[in-house]
Amino acid sequence: MEITYASSSSRDLSSLAVATAQTVAATTMPNRPIKVLPLQHPVDKPTSSSSSSSSSALAFQAVAEFWDRMRRRKCIDWVELAFPCYRWISTYKWREYLQIDLMAGITVGVMLVPQAMSYAKLAGLQPIYGLYSGFVPIFVYVIFGSSRQLAIGPVALVSLLVSNVLGKIVDSSDALYTELAILLALMVGVLECIMGILRLGWLIRFISHSVISGFTTASAIVIGLSQAKYFLGYDIVRSSKIIPLLKSIIAGIDKFSWPPFVMGSVVLAILLAMKHLGKTRKSLRILRAAGPLTGVVFGTVFVKIFHPSSISVVGEIPQGLPTFSVPKDFSYVVSLIPTAFLITGVAILESVGIAKALAAKNGYELDSNQELVGLGLANICGSFFSAYPTTGSFSRSAVNHESGAKTGVAGIVTGIIMGCALLFLTPLFTDIPQCGLAAIVISAVLGLVDYDEAIFLWNVDKKDFLLWTITFSTTLFLGIEIGVLIGVGVSLAFVIHESANPHIAVLGRLPGTTVYRNVQQYPEAYTYHGIVIVRIDSPIYFANISHIKDRLREYETTVDKSTRRGPEVERVYFVIIEMAPVTYIDSSAAQALKDLYQEYKSRDIQIAISNPNREVLLTLTKSGLVDLIGKEWYFVRVHDAVQVCLQQVQSLSESPKIANSPLESGKPSFLKRLLKQRGEDFLSSQLEAGQHADAVPQDDPNPNLEEPLLPRKP
């Protein structure tokens, strides 16, 4: 759309204001001074040869401050930094906490044993590696983790990611498959530690919650379908896409076996019923944790009694604790790096989010970066004891919290139960039906199907719903890796679009106040002829300055005259930019504002800046923009700028009348002298209130108001 501007005035704005100021003051304009708060301009330091020495001085000062902070740390502070568990150990109330922690630890341990075996099967590993993953990492996290209720161990989503990537490299029956899963745990742990030490946890904030919800919902569906083979009694293709899974299920339907289907359905029904009762009734919340164990016991007893040949069982599980061994096959590290990053991101999002929520509910602070270090060390140490990647579990952490866990003692109890299961109970796991473990996985992932979030996003924000839909669809049909990449990419694209197209509001004055607000939000707010007041609600930098300039030009040409007051002029003479929300401005934006100033100057339009912060003002000073515009056009408040600009607009509107008036060379008439005597202060009040200055003023009961408001109605 082509933008046209009002024709350039033949008069220079500044020279016209100076030439007519005395004449206008002698006739209609009052001599009453305008109250303007002085804006403090920061002093720009010289950038000559002393710049290098000043920068080195700043660097030395920063190092000195860092060293001073380190020196002031006490021995206890260093112990707490290295071992976060010291914080709750030093304040542990044995009589009050011990019994509660014991019950919570036992509850989570009973829940973890069957879940660990189920998730190991989902990852394509033998059930024993699920038990290993729920043993050593728990103890390490209790020492180095900062959350007191987070229950870590194998989880469904990470298990699916492991299965998806390793299944493309080697067959799950090969010993190399297990070695790569353990190596992946080491890589994930190293990445988490690096992110924690470098304090890079903030990077995850760029992943929208809509992306996470869409991703987990699609993954839950894929996980559920991948377990269908244990229900149906025949093998299906291993894939992270829904189409191949559905095709494989349909193609083998003639091999359907009803005994595993019936048993799996019964176990699943038991699990869902106990979970529902545990959630809805506080007195029965133990049922939620006991559900997986109950299902496994039921299935195992049935198999031992009836020995059905069509129901496959877990088989022999090695007895004893895991031995120390170093991960092998480092030649596959390069091919595993993308998956390690993906698992790290998912683990951080799931664990840190849960840990923060639980910390807030239990009244203590959580250090996200320390949390990353704790998770990383748990995975690194776990990889030396045959564990595959672990992270915090939403369901087990919720059970831990609901059971009243106060400290990491609950985690220690859970780890002891896992050790006892490895030492004494593995012979009992031989006859656990595979369909029972599949039912546990399906029961767990059903809670990840977050359709309520999709409905909420549809009602609240269509853009976030679109993001949820894109992530869900791509994950479901194109695979987990592609789905995550596309979801994160679209999420970042939305962030970039919002940053490059910031919100800009036209401000108006609220009646009876000196407050200026968005005229779209407050329709009663009014503006003034010849003046445009805009507020930029974002930092100004190279990516959005072009959009800002285009919007300013639009506001200059498209003026809503229905809400405008004050002296009537033909066009815009002043553009006031409110910079209170602007936290940063770069050199490209400063140069663009210079160009905009020159463009406005050619059309006799003056820029005024309101309320810039110190850093922004310092940048404008260094770029020469303050001297170019003039320090007198920088104001503390929008109202200050409006008062000054309004006086100038009044001068411009009165100048033609003065030029044609017989009073130009003679003395003012009696009426003019009376008008000046009685209405000196009122005219400024009337002008700012939006009335015409040539109206005859009424008596003002308070002519000395420094902030004149709208005149009272008769």
N, C-alpha and C positions, 0 to 999 in steps of 0.2 A: 504494500500500500504506500503510495507516494504521500509524503508529508509536506504540506505547505505552511509557510510561516507568515506572520503579519509583516507588512512592508517595514523596512528599516526606517527608523525615525531620522529626520534630518538634523535633529538636535542631539547633542551629546548629553548623556544622562547626568554625569557628574558636573559638567559645566553649567547645565541648566539648573541643577539643584543649588549650586553656589550663587548663580546670578539672580535667582528669584527668592532666595531665602530671606533677605532683608525686607524686600517689598511685601512678601506674603506675611511676614511677622508683623509688619506695620499695619496690615489691613485686617486679615481674618485669622491668621495663625497665632496662637498664644505663645508667649515667651516662657511658659512653664517648662522647666527642664524635665527630661524623661529619665526615669530611674532605670539604669542599666547596670547590672552586676558586672564587675570587671573580670575578664577571662585571663587567667594566669598562663602566659606563654612560656613553655620550657626553653631553657637556654641550650642551643645546639652547640655541642662541643666542637672545637676546630678539628678538621680532617686533614691537616697538613702533615709535616714530618713527625708530629707527636702522636699520630694515630697508631703507629706500630707499638710505641712505648705504652700508650694507654691500653691497647688490647692486651699486651703482655701483663700489664698491671692488673687488668680484670681477670686474666687467667690465673695469675698468682693469688689474687684475692679469693677466687673460687676454690683453688686448691687449699688455701689456708682455712677457709670456712669448713671444707670437707674434713680436713685433718682435725680441726677443733671439735667437730661433731663426733668424730671417731674417738678422740681423746676423752671426751666427756662421758662416753659410754662406760658403765660399770661392768664388773665381771658378770653380774647376774644378767645384764642386758645381752652380753655375748652368748651366754648359755641359752637364754630364751630364743635368740636368733638362730642358733644352730640346732637346738632341740625344742621345738614349740611345745612338746608334751610337758615340759617343766612348768608351764603356766598352770595347768590343771593339777599336776602332781603336787605342787607346793600349796595348793589351796584345797586339797581333796578332803571331803568330810566323810570319814569312813563309816560312821554309824548311819548317816543319812543317805549316802550314795551307793554303798557297796551292794546291798541287797537288790536295789533297782538295776544297777549295772549288770549284776549277775543274771537276773531274769531277762533283761534285754539281750544280753550276749547269747544266752541259751536259745532264746526265741529266734534270733537271726541265724544262729548256727544250724538249728534244725531246718530252717528254710533254705540255707545255702547249700547243704550237702546234695540234695537231689537237683537243685537248680544248676550247680556247678557241673554235674555230669551231663545234664541236658544241654547246657550251652556249649560244652566241649563237643558233643555230637553235632550241634549246629555248625560249629567251626570246622567240622570234618576231622576232628581229633578223637582219640580214645577217651572214654570218660575219666580215666585216672588223671589226665592233664587238666581237667576242670577242677579236680580236687587239689592238685598241686597249685593251681592259680589262686585258689581260695585259702592258701595256707601262709606261705612266707610273705607275700605282699601285704597281708593284713598287719602283721607285726611291724614291718618297716614303716607302713603309713601311720600307725599309732605313734611312733617315735617322731617322725619328721612332718607329718601332716598337721594342719592347723584346725581342721574340723573335728569336733568331738562326737558327732552323730553320724558322719558319713560312713556307709558300709561299702567297702570296695571289694572287687572280685570280678569274675567273669560276668559279662552282660550280653544281652541278645544282639544288640546292634553291632558292637565291636566283633562279636563272633561271626556275624554274617559278613562283615567286611574282610575278616581273615579268610573265611572260606571262599569268598568271591575272587580275591586276588591270587591266593595260593593254588586254587583249582585250575587256574589258567597256566600255571608254571609246571606243576607236577601232580600226579594222581594222589589222592588222599591216602591210599594204601601204602604208598612208598614212605620209607623212613625219612627221606629228604623233606617231605611235607611237614613233619613234626619239627625237624631242625629249623626250617624256615619260619615256622610259627614262633618258636622260641627266640630266634634272631630278631623277628619283628618286634617282640616285646622289648628287647634291648634298644632297638632304634627308637621306638616310641618314647621310652624312658629318657634317652639322651636328649631328644627334641624337647620334651617337657621340662627337663632341667635347664636347658639352654634358655628357653623362653622365660622360665621363672627367674633365673639369675640376671638376665638382661632386662627383666621387667617388661616383657612384651605381651603380657596377657591382654592388654588393651586392644590388640589387633583383632581379637575375636568379636569385639563390639560391632565391627562393620558387618557381621553376619546378622541379618534381620531375624527376629523371632518367627516371622512368617515363613522364612526359608527353613528354619529348624523344624517347625511344625509340619510343613509339607513333606520334608524329607523323612522324618520319623514315621509319619502316617503311611507313606508309600513303602518304606522299608518294613514296617510291621506286616503289611499285606504280603510282601514277598517272603518274609520269614515264615508266615503262617502257611503259605502254599508250599514252601520248601519242605515242611514237615508232613505234608500230605502223604508221602510215600510210606510212612510208618502206620498211618491209618488205613491206607488202601491195600497194603500188602504187596506192592510191586515198586520197582525203582522208577524214578523220574529223572529227567535231565537236571544237572546242577547249573543254575543260572540266577542272575540277579534281575532279570527282566520278566515281566509277567506273561508276555506272549509265548515264549518257549515253554514256560512252566505249564501254562494252560494246554498248549498243544500236546505236551508229553503226558499230562494227566488224562486227556481225552483219548489219546492214541492207545494207552494201555488199559483202558477201562475193562477190557475183556478178561484181564488178569485179576480183577477185584476179588478180595477175600474178606468175608464178613466178620470173622472172629476178631482180628486186630481192630477193625473199624468199631465194633461194638464195645470192646474193652477200652479203646482210646476215647470213645464218646462218653462212656461212663466215668472214666477218670477225669475227663475235662469237665463234666457236669459237677462232679464232687468239688473240683477246684473252684469253679465259678460260684457255686453255692456257698462254700466256706468263705471265699473272698468277699462276697456280697454281705454275708452275715457279719463278718469281721469289720467291715466298713460302716455298716449302718447301726450296729449296736456295740457300744463301748464295752459292755460286760462280756461280749463274745469276741473281742478283737484278737485274742490268741488264735482263733480259728483261721485268720488270714495267714498267719505265719505257718500254722500247722498243716495248711492245705496241701502243699507239695509232698510233705512226708506222708500224709494220710493216703494220697493217691498212689505213691510208690509202694507203700505197705500193702494196700489193697491189691494192686496188680501183682506184686511179688507172691503174696499168699495164694492168689488164684492160680498162678503159673505152677507153684510148687505142688498144689493139690491135684490139678487136672492135667498138667503137662501138655498143653495144646501145641501141636507141631507147627501150626500155621502162624503162631505168634513168636516173633524173634525176640531174643533176650540180649542183654548187655554182654554176657559172657564173663570170662575170668578177668579180674582186676588185680594188678600187682599189689601186694601188701607191704606197707612200710613207708617211711618218710622219704621225700625226694633227696637225692644225693647232689653234691656240688659238681657242676660241670660248666665249662665255658661254651657259649654258643659257637656254632661252627658255620662253615659255608659262607664266608664273608664275600665271596665272589658274586653273590646275588644282591648285595646291598643296593647297588644302583637301581635295579629293577624294582626294589621294594620301597624306595624313597617316596614316590607319590602316595602309596598306600599308608606309609608311616605318617606322612603329613595329614592325610585324611583322618586316620584313626586318632591322631593327636588332637585335631580340631574337634572331632565328635566327643572325645573323652573330656576335653576341657569344657565344652559347652554343657555337657551333661553333668559333670562332677562339680565344677565351680558354681554353676547355677543352683544346684541342689544344696551345696555346702553353704552358700550365702544365705539362702532361705532358712535353713536350719539354724544357722548362727544368729540370725535376726530373731527367730522365735525363742531362742534360749538365752538371749541377752549377752552375747559376747561378740567381739570383733573378729573378722576373718581377713587374713592377708591373702589376696588372690595369687600373688607371685610365690609366696611360701607354699600355698596349696599346690601350685604347679611343681615346685621342687619336691614336695612330699609324694605326689603321684609319680613323678619321674623316678625317684629313688626306689619306690615300690616296684615299678616295672623293671628297673635295672637289676635290683637284687633278685626279683622273681625270675628273671631270665637265667640266672645262675643256678636256679633250682627247678628248671623244667616248666616254667609258667609261660603261658601265652599272654598277650596284652590284656590288662585289666583296667578298670576305672570304677567310679562310683555308681552304684545301682540306685535307681529311683525307688523301686519297690522295697528293697531291703532297707534303704535309708529311712523311708517312711515308716516301716515297721519298727526300726530301731528307735526312732523318735517317739512313735506312739507307745512303745513299751516303756518309755521314761528314761532312756539312756542319758546319763549326765556327762560322762567323760569317756576317754579311750579305753577304760577298763572293759567296757562292753565289747569293744573290738578284740581285746586280748582274749576274752572268754570265747568269742566266736572262733578265733584262731586255734584255741586249745581244743574245741570241739572238732574242728577240721583235722587236727593232728590225731585225735583219738579215732576218728573215722578211718584215717589212713592206716593207723596201727592195728586196729582191732575189728573194724566193721566191713572191710572190703570183701571178705568171703560171703557176707550176706547180700552183697550187691550183684552177685552173679546172675540171679534169676529175675532181675528187674526187667519188665517188658519195655521194648523200644517205644511202643506206642504210648506208654505211660510217661516217658521222658518227653516225647513230642507234645503230649497234652500239657505238660508243665510249661514248655516254651510258648505254645499257642496262648495259654492262659496269661502268661506274662506280657506278651506283645499286644494283646487285645487292648490293654490300657494305653498303648502308644497311638492307637487310631484316634486322632484328635479331630473328629468332625465337628465338635462343638466350637473349636477355634475357627474353622472355616465359616460357620454360620455367624459367629461374632464379627469376623473381619468383613463379611458381606454387609452386615448392618452398620458397621462403624466406618470402614475405610475400603472403598472398592479397589484402590491401588494395592493395598496390602493383600486383599483377596486375590487379585490377579497374580501377585508374586507367589502366594501360597499355591495357586492352581498350576502355575508354570513349574515350580519345583516338584510338586506332587506328580504331575504328568510325566515330566522328563525322567524322574527317578523311577517311576513305575514302568515306563515303556523303553527307555534308553539305557537304563542301568544306574547303579548307585554313583559311580564316579562322575559320569556325565551329568547326572541330575544335580549333584552337589555343585559342580563347576558352573552349570548354567544358572542355578539358583543364586549362588554367590555373585556371579557376574551381573545378573539382572538387578540384584540388590545394590551392588556398587553403582550400577548405571543409574538407578533411582537416586542414590546419594549425590552422584555427580550432577544429575539434572537439577535437583533441588538446590545444590550449591551454585550452579551456573545461572539459575533463574530465581534469584532471591525475591522474597516478598517486599514490595515497596508500597507504602500507604500514603495517600494524600491526607493531610491533617487539617482539622478545623477546630475552631475555638468553641468549647462548651459554654453555653449561655450562663452568665453570672459568675464565670471563673476566668482564671488565666491558664487553664489547662487545655492542651491541644491533643486531640485524639483522632483516630481513623474515622473519616466521614462516612464510610460504609458501615462501620460498626455503630456509630452514633449519628444517625441522620439529622438530629437537631443541631449538630455542630455546624458553624458557619465559617466561611472563608472570606477573604477580602479581594476586591477588584485590584488587578495589577500585581498580585502576590500569589505565588504557588508555594505551599509548604509540603515537603515530602519527607518521609522517614524511611531509611534503608535498614532493613532488619537482618543484616548479615555482615560478615567481614567483606571487604571490597578487595578483590585481587584480579589477576589477569583473566581468569575464566569467566567472571560475571560482569566486568566493567562495561563490556559492549552492551549487554542487556540493560544495565542501569542507565547508560547514556540514551538508549532508544526509548526507555520508559520516561525519562525526563523530557525528551523532545515531545513525546505524546502528551504529557501533562501540560506542556506549554501551549499546544494547539487545541486540545480538546478540553475546554473549560466549561464546567457546569455553572452557568450564571444564576441559576435559581437560588443557590445557597450563598451567593456572594453579597457582601455588604461593603460599606465605605465609599469613598470617592469613586465615581465612575470614570474609568479610563478605557481606552480602546483595546489594549493588549496587556501582556504580562511584562512587567519591568523588573521584578525581583523573583528569584528562586531561592528559597530557604531550605537547606538540607539539614535535617535533624540526624546527627551522627551518634546519639547515645547508644544505640544497639551495635554500632560498628566497633568490633573488638580489634580489628587488624586491617591495615591497608598496605599494599605492596607498592613497589616502584612503578610497575606497569599501570596500576590504577591511578597513582599520583600523576603520571605523565598524561593519562587519558583525561583526568580532571583539568589539567592545564589546557589541553586541546578544547575541552568543553567550555572552559572560561573564555578562551579566545573566540570561540564560535558565538557565545552569548554576547561578548563585548561588541562584536560586529553588528549585533542587532539591538544594542543598547539595553542589555539585560545584565543585571548585577547578581552574582552569587553571594549568598550569606551562609555561613556554617554555624551550626548550633551544637553545643555540648559535645565536642570531641574529647575522648579520653587522652591521657598524657602520651601514650605510645603513638596513637594515631596523629596527634598534634605534632609530636616530634618528627614523625615521618614527613608530614606535610611541610614542616619547617625546613628539614634537610633538602627536600625536593625543590624548594623555592616557591611553593604554592602559597604559603602564608604571605610572603612579600608581594607576590603577584596579585593576589586578591586584595590584600590590604588587611592589616591587623584589626582595623576598625570594623571589619565585616565578620569577625569571629565573636560569638556570643555564648554566654553560659546557658541561657534559656531561649526557647523558641519565642516566648513572649517579648523578650528584649529585642530580638531581631524584628519581630512584627512591629513593635512600636517605632523603631527607627525607619523601617521600610515604609510604614504607613505615613509618616511625616513626609517622606520623599514623594510618595504617590500623591499626597494632598498638594504638594508644591507643583507637581506636574499638572494636576487637574485645574489648579487655580491660575497657572501662568497665562493661558489664553485670555481669561477674563481680565487679568491685570493689564495685559498689553492693550486691550481695547477700552479700558476704563478711563473716564475723565479724571479720576483720582491719581493717575499715574504720575503727574507732575505737580499736583496741588496737594493741599492738606486733606486729611480724612474728614469725612462729614461727621456731623454730630452723632448720627446713628452708628457710624463705624466706631467712633470713640466710645460711645456707650456700650456697644457690643464688646469691645476690647476690655473695658473696665469691669463689666459684670460677668462676662462669660469666659474670662481668660483660662481658668482651670477646667471649666466645664467642656470647652470645645475639644480638648484632648480626650476627655472621658467619652464625649459623644462620638468622636472619631473612632476610637478603639471599640466602642460598642456597636459600630456598624452603621451609624446614621450619617446623613450628609452633613458636611461642615457648614453649609450655608443656611441651615435651619436656625431659627431664633431660639437661643437656649432658655430653659426655664431655671428658676432658682434651684441651686444645688445645695441641699442641707449639709453636705460635707465636701467642700471644694478642695480639700487638701489630700484626697485619697491618692496614695502613691501607686496603687494598682486599681485603676478605675474599672468598674464592672458595668453591666447593663443598667441603664437608668430604670428606676422603679416605675411600674405602671401606675397611672393616676387612679 
